[in-house]
Amino acid sequence: MPPWWPVLVFGWGPVVVAATVFFLAFRLQRSGLAFVGAIVATPFLFTISGYPHPLGRFGGPIALLANFASAWCLGRQQRSLARGLLLPFAIVAAVLAYLVMTQT
C-alpha cells in the first residue's frame, strides 16, 4: 500500500471534494450528489472525532449526522434547512484549518 493513501483518504482532500460535491448538489438539485458528499466527508469526520479538542470530539459526529440530514432535506425540497445543516461541517473544517495554519 502506498504511504500517501491516508492523506488522500483522511486529509484535507476529501473536505474540498465534499464541499465541491455539496455545492454541485445544491446547484443541480440532486440529493444523490449530496449523499455522495456526505460519504466522501465521512473518513475525515471520523478521524477528527478522535481528537481530544471538543471541536473534534463533538463537532465530528454532529457534522457527520448533519451532512446526511442535509442530503435528506435536499431530497425533500427543503433547501434552506439543508443549507443550514451544512454549517457544522463548514465550521469544523474552517476552525481546524485555522488551528493547523496557526500552530507553531
Secondary structure, DSSP 8 states (H G I E B T S, - for coil): --TTHHHHHHSHHHHHHHHHHHHHHHHHT-HHHHHHHHHHHHHHHHHHTTSSSHHHHHHHHHHHHHHHHHHHHHHTT-HHHHHHHTHHHHHHHHHHHHHHHH--
